[in-house]
């Protein structure tokens, strides 16, 4: 699953959350403090994180949004290596091999 497919899936879920609460797109736009176009774009999977956040909060689903970004805290190993309490920047030594076939679990 790629980023575009994920965005479309998120948009479909937002639409279903809205419909489950029997809200029109106009109602959701007003509750979220965004434009009608922003709601339509979000349901099409073409929106910004800020708009998604506003909509999820308006729908009472901010817990699901935050679940996608759990707080990991500071690694105990990093605490031993560093004099500071949290890591401020990456070393750049770790190489990434993107796997487009990997599916997201959320």
Secondary structure, DSSP 8 states (H G I E B T S, - for coil): --HHHHHHHHHHHHHHHHHHTT--HHHHHHHHTS-HHHHHHHHTT---HHHHHHHHHHTT-HHHHHHTT------HHHHHH-SSSS--S--S-S-----TT-----
